């Protein structure tokens, strides 16, 4: 352990960069909020991604854009005894398929 502390003392910049990289990787591994996640998880997701420097991921993530949004809507409708409907989320990128 002494050798590790000596290495950190000798190279503080590299140590901080390695720690930042590990923290950013851990934050980047957080799953995007889904329709069933609470407001607390959505807050911490945005907070940690902001601290980690992932600003695009923090502020451009919305529940409707989650890959689990449609299945979550279908599940809620099934549990309520309603017929499942197709949820049309407004596109953020122009549809290139020509439909």
Secondary structure as UniProt FT lines:
FT   HELIX           2..10
FT   HELIX           12..28
FT   TURN            35..36
FT   HELIX           39..51
FT   TURN            52..53
FT   HELIX           55..59
FT   HELIX           63..65
FT   TURN            67..68
FT   HELIX           69..79
FT   TURN            80..81
//
